[in-house]
Each structure stands twice: as C-alpha cells, then as structure tokens.
Amino acid sequence: MTTAKRDTYTPESLLTVAVRVFNERGYDGTSMEHLSKAAGISKSSIYHHVAGKEELLRRAVSRALDGLFAVLDEPGAQRGRAIERVEYVTRRTVEVLMAEVPYVTLLLRVRGNTRTERWALERRREFDHRVAELMKAAVAEGDLRADVDIRLATRLLFGMVNSLVEWYRPQPGGFPGEEQLADTVVQLVFEGMRATGDQDR
Amino acid sequence: MTTAKRDTYTPESLLTVAVRVFNERGYDGTSMEHLSKAAGISKSSIYHHVAGKEELLRRAVSRALDGLFAVLDEPGAQRGRAIERVEYVTRRTVEVLMAEVPYVTLLLRVRGNTRTERWALERRREFDHRVAELMKAAVAEGDLRADVDIRLATRLLFGMVNSLVEWYRPQPGGFPGEEQLADTVVQLVFEGMRATGDQDR
C-alpha cells in the first residue's frame, strides 16, 4: 500500500510528472492510475487541477510549440536577409529544444489518435512550413542553392535537429556545450562538412 | 474465436510479421500471444521455427546491421580518398535504410533491456565509430573542415539519416525518389545549403 502524498502540486509541477510518464509509457499507454501513482496523489486530486490526461498533453505540447513559434516572432527571425533569418531560426530551434527536451520529445512522439494530438501535428506542420518559406526566400535571394529540393531539405534539417532529443541531456559543462551544439548544426546544414578554404571568415 | 491458419511460414516470412508487431507495440510490449495472433498460427508453431521472441529480434536487427556493415566492405568504402569513402558510405547507408525501413526502424528503437538489445546497441556504436574514423581521416587529408567536432558531426549526420525512418515509405515513382533522397543527404551534409557559385562542377 502506498501512502498518498499530501497534494502540494500546482498545474505546472503536475505537468512535469505527467510529461515524464507520457515519455516513458507513451501517451496512449498512460492511464490516470499511472499518473496518480507517479505523482503520489489520488486521481481526484489530479482532477482538481486538470480535466484529464488530454488537458495535460495539451499543456505539455503547447509549451513546446509556444517556444518554437515564439522564435519566429523574434527580431532575428524578422529582419535582414532570408538566409540570416533562417540560420537564426535554426539556431534558436536547437536552443528551444535543448531547454525543453522532455516537452519537445513528447511533441515529436505525438501520433494523432486524439483531437489534441491532431492539433499538435497540424501546428508542427505549420512551423515546418514557415521555415520552408524562409528557405525559399533565401533561394530567391540567391543565398541558398537552387538545386536542392526545399521540402526535402527542410525535412532533413528537422530530422537532424529533432534527433537531438534522442541523446542530448542538459549537463552543465558537459559535452557538447549548448553553444557548440547550436553552432555545429548551423555550420553543418548551411556550410557543409567540406573544407572550402574560407572558413575563417 | 480465430481460426488458426495452417502454418506455411518460413523463419523468414515469420520475421516479417514479427518486425511489424515489434514496431507497432514495441519489443517489450510484444508477447508470444501477440505474435501468434498476428501470424494466425499457434504459439507452438512459432516455437517450431524459433526459440522465442528474442531470437526473432536478433534475426531482425542482424538483417539491418549486416546490411550496414556490408557497406563498409564495398570497394567504394575501401578505395580512394577518405572524403570519397565517407560520402560513399553515407549514400549507401541511406540506401540500406530505404531498402530495409522496418528492420532499421526496429534497430533504432532498441533500448538495451535484453542481451540481444545490448549487443545491437554495441554494434550500432561500432558502425558509428567506423564512420567517425573515416571522417577523421578526411580531416587529416584536408578535405573535411577541422573546425567541427567529429564525434558531434557524426551524431548529427546519423540523426539526419536515421530520421528518414520516421517518414520515408518506399513508393515507386513517389516523392522523393531514392536517388534524389540519397543525393540530397550527401549534398546537405558535405556541401551545405549555402549557394557557393561552384555548384555546377
């Protein structure tokens, strides 16, 4: 028999527990019972904070999505040549991901079985689309190569960026550092790995 | 009540069914009962072919690993400058992945709970290490930039390549074509997206 903890949760701290359980068991595989056990409070205490597990999912993926969309409204994403804006957005996307690993992990695993999941998938597609539009603008301005399919390149770019959730764990002073990681992603995608002789600019 | 199908399976065709179920339910979440239902034959018929679900896992991930390691023994991976060999290996890795989507998907999801899973993780690390060694050789020969951390670049490269299993489905004449996909990955990683003015060479 487990002794129920006194409910000192806020919707925010309950969310931290829920996201961990969703990522461990999958959203579909998580019941209110699992959440109640993990949080150490009764199901009715959880219902005191939220309407149910779908509300927790919505809050969690919203946090990841809000972080990503906020990047698009930052001055660095709004001003200057399209190439500078797309590099800025790439760098900041990596940073948001590193700051919000559990939330972005959950977002990336969303499958589309519920209304909230379908909404999250739709928002993800919209974000990818906004970045693809920036890339197209950079092609039109002559700064990105015109011989690469932009839809495919965008998918591959996000494939690389999103793969970080598989192994990146925040660790002060650990390898790689956050800045090094963001720099390397931007370098790889935009400059490539080949030595060109002008890499000191 | 389900009518059991007459057992016309070979170990090979049984493997196809098992890999599908493992990818749908997760290896841990799959029981012999699930495999028996999906194959439409009794559990004892399955035991006639294999010792248990771990043998099926081992056969499945071996198929993916054998495909990947075979690339390293091909002439294109053995001869010439390191940069040409590493580009060759990247292209062929994409091709193996596209040809073996379900098997590579399973390999990438292996977590390390059983001996077979730990063995598979060890083999994956060995493959990544072999590619990282090729990259280092290309840096030493002056063809890859020296200002990028190779361990990190290798992780990001595989992050991009492995992300293909999330969305790529073989489809004759579909978008993107296999060759276009392999070309684009190699271009992105080695040449980058930036227009350089010498892309017609």
Interface residues (C-beta under 8 A of the other chain):
Chain A: G29 I83 M135 G142 D143 L144 R145 A146 D147 V148 D149 L152 A153 R155 L156 L157 F158 G159 M160 N162 S163 L164 E166 W167 P176 Q180 L181 T184 V185 Q187 L188 V189 F190 E191 G192 M193 R194 A195 T196 Q199
Chain B: G29 I83 M135 G142 D143 L144 R145 A146 D147 V148 D149 L152 A153 R155 L156 L157 F158 G159 M160 V161 N162 S163 L164 E166 W167 P176 Q180 L181 T184 V185 Q187 L188 V189 F190 E191 G192 M193 R194 A195 T196 Q199
